[in-house]
Amino acid sequence: MIRYYLLIMGIFLALGLIPKSHRLMNALAAGNGMLHLIMSCVALLTFDLPGRLGESLYLDHLNLYVELITALGFSAAAFYAKGYTDSLMEAGELDPKNLKTFYLAFNLLLVTATVALFSDNLALFWIFAELTTVCAAMLVAILSARENIDAALKYVFIVSGAMLFAFLGLIFLFTLSEQTLGEGTLNWTELAVHASEFSPALLLASFTFMFIGFGAKAGVAPFHTWLPDAYARAPSVSAILSGLMQNLGIYGIIRMYALLRESSAAPQASSILIAAGVFSIALASFSMLQQRNLKRLIAFSSVEHMGLLLIGIGIGTPLALFWTLFYMLVHVLVKETLLFSAGILHRQYRSNMREDMKDVFKLQPRAAWGLILGSIAIVGMPPFPLFPAKFFILLESAAISPYLTLIVLLTLILAAASFANFLLKAFSKVTVEEEENEEEDHRQITRTLAGTGEIELENVIVKAGREKDRLPGQYMVRNGMRVPAIFMLALALALGFYFPDSLRDLLNAIILELGYV
């Protein structure tokens, strides 16, 4: 199976370098995402899990679940990327010569993330997680604008610098296993069996170092500073950062915390996760209040949600983990809806700034409703599925401390107010008065020219003026950009009304395999 997978991925990557047609390159990227999605579903339905693939790869319900989320988000982003990159090239913001590089990095990002998720060896996981950083940075910098290059470099330096701490954690863990078992190992499966035999102090030190690296990958405060710039400057890849990169970091944290639950250092690790989670939520919520850039607002929202995921993991109960895992899925669906809608408005106004958005309901009604409904969903309002996820995580946190629940609840309300404030100010901007003045000027010109026989010339001038006004607007938005946003929002809404038994069984299987019994 490993050979078949590598062969198929090699063929996909090679084919992506051959065609000159943008349609074909995009079709290959979408096919890559759909293939991973189908393979994940087939593995979940047919494989006897958990199981090994060779010496270094391992399949269980957790990594297949995260892979399923990753492939779903990647596929939606691939379909969205066609119209978005077309508009970028038409506006002169993307050099057509860089299109193959864009899709090569796009496909490599999914392949490297997949190998990282299925790696049983922590060192292999670390290597491929670092490769995803390189691929994502290429996508951020693809527009070759100075701001994009700065954002990409900032992303690489912060995440790779933090991952060096994770590497130190790996050394600690290898040395610890060598002292205890007589032979060093970094395999998840072996470490999980013997975790209770390790020194709690050294295991906690290893966890702390690795938390810094994986926390930076997830965009957890204070290692989040790359996230707002990457979201604001990246093209459609910003949706992948939410669905792929951040979940990859959370996945590593879940794995490491599962090891510590077997030792006496579990309470200290839990305190670290909860403290980092509260700090992330508070910092993000206060930062969101002053945002005028739509994508930066969405970026800080991601920092907030990663903080709530950390709290769910740190609580350490089966119920909290169940809803944390469900949260990972729904967050991707809703966040991609917001980012796809924000991308449409960016092409409409050539800007993400709130002040530049006028007549949103007139020019882009679907994107406007996508942002409104997506904002309602992301703050956890019913009937969207983030409501029960947040509710049960907060309910479990009350067992630890009612004050913790109160603080988190207040900061979540502040974040919701930030979304409401932004949308009210952005969507209330209209140009009715300006349009009335233009129509009056038009009537005056018509009356003046009517007696001179120059009506036809005036009509040409008016038509040319309208085309000029249209260039920054709907002319740059492709219909294909709207479909993925609608699909992801509809899927999120469906999960709010119906919780599939198969999904419930999958999440319960993950909890059982991680030892939460």
CORWOTA-V788464 format. One record per pair of residues at least 6 apart in sequence whose ideal C-beta (glycine too) atoms are under 6 Angstrom apart, sorted by sequence separation. I is the first residue (numbers start at 1). J is the second residue. If there is no record, write none. Layout:
# CORWOTA-V788464
i->[I:I]
j->[J:J]
This chain:
# CORWOTA-V788464
i->[19:52:88:119:178:260:291:346:380:449:89:141:177:216:231:349:361:377:380:397:398:51:140:141:177:215:219:312:349:360:397:16:116:260:288:449:50:174:380:49:140:141:313:394:16:49:116:140:174:257:288:312:15:115:116:287:445:137:309:348:112:284:348:180:137:180:112:113:137:284:12:44:112:284:344:43:176:345:109:280:281:344:40:109:133:176:280:281:305:341:40:108:133:219:280:40:218:341:105:277:341:40:217:218:217:218:105:130:172:173:277:337:37:105:172:276:277:36:37:214:74:338:169:273:274:337:379:33:37:214:214:102:169:273:274:298:334:379:33:34:168:169:273:33:70:334:98:165:166:270:334:375:33:210:270:165:166:295:30:122:165:294:29:30:94:207:67:93:162:163:2:66:162:1:2:207:63:162:63:330:26:220:257:330:159:295:159:221:294:221:250:254:293:203:220:242:293:57:162:204:232:292:58:203:207:221:292:327:123:200:232:326:56:122:195:200:204:231:232:56:121:200:121:196:323:120:195:196:360:56:120:158:191:195:228:231:120:323:357:323:155:228:354:358:359:154:227:354:359:320:358:29:32:154:155:320:29:319:25:29:151:151:224:317:247:312:315:151:221:17:219:219:148:147:220:16:219:16:218:243:140:16:242:13:140:239:139:239:238:9:136:363:385:304:385:384:383:370:377:366:373:350:297:348:285:288:282:285:289:347:348:281:285:288:347:113:344:113:344:340:341:340:337:84:337:84:336:337:81:333:80:333:334:77:333:77:330:77:73:70:66:325:66:322:321:318:321:318:258:73:84:69:76:80:87:69:73:87:86:83:83:84:82:83:80:80:79:76:76:61:61:62:61:61:60]
j->[25:58:94:125:184:266:297:352:386:455:96:148:184:223:238:356:368:384:387:404:405:59:148:149:185:223:227:320:357:368:405:25:125:269:297:458:60:184:390:60:151:152:324:405:28:61:128:152:186:269:300:324:28:128:129:300:458:152:324:363:128:300:364:197:155:198:131:132:156:303:32:64:132:304:364:64:198:367:132:303:304:367:64:135:159:202:306:307:331:367:67:135:160:246:307:68:246:370:135:307:371:71:248:249:249:250:138:163:205:206:310:370:71:139:206:310:311:71:72:249:110:374:206:310:311:374:416:71:75:252:253:142:209:313:314:338:374:419:74:75:209:210:314:75:113:377:142:209:210:314:378:419:78:256:316:212:213:342:78:170:213:342:78:79:143:256:117:143:212:213:53:117:213:53:54:260:117:216:118:385:82:276:313:386:216:352:217:279:352:280:309:313:352:263:280:302:353:118:223:265:293:353:120:265:269:283:354:389:186:263:295:389:120:186:259:264:268:295:296:121:186:265:187:262:389:187:262:263:427:124:188:226:259:263:296:299:189:392:426:393:226:299:425:429:430:226:299:426:431:393:431:103:107:229:230:396:106:396:103:107:229:230:303:396:328:393:396:233:303:100:302:303:233:233:306:103:306:104:306:332:230:107:335:107:234:336:237:339:339:111:245:473:495:415:496:496:496:485:492:482:489:472:422:473:411:415:411:414:418:476:477:411:415:418:477:244:477:248:481:484:485:485:485:235:488:236:488:489:236:488:236:491:492:236:492:239:492:240:243:244:247:507:251:507:511:511:516:516:514:332:343:329:336:340:347:332:336:476:478:478:480:481:480:481:481:484:484:484:488:506:509:510:510:513:513]
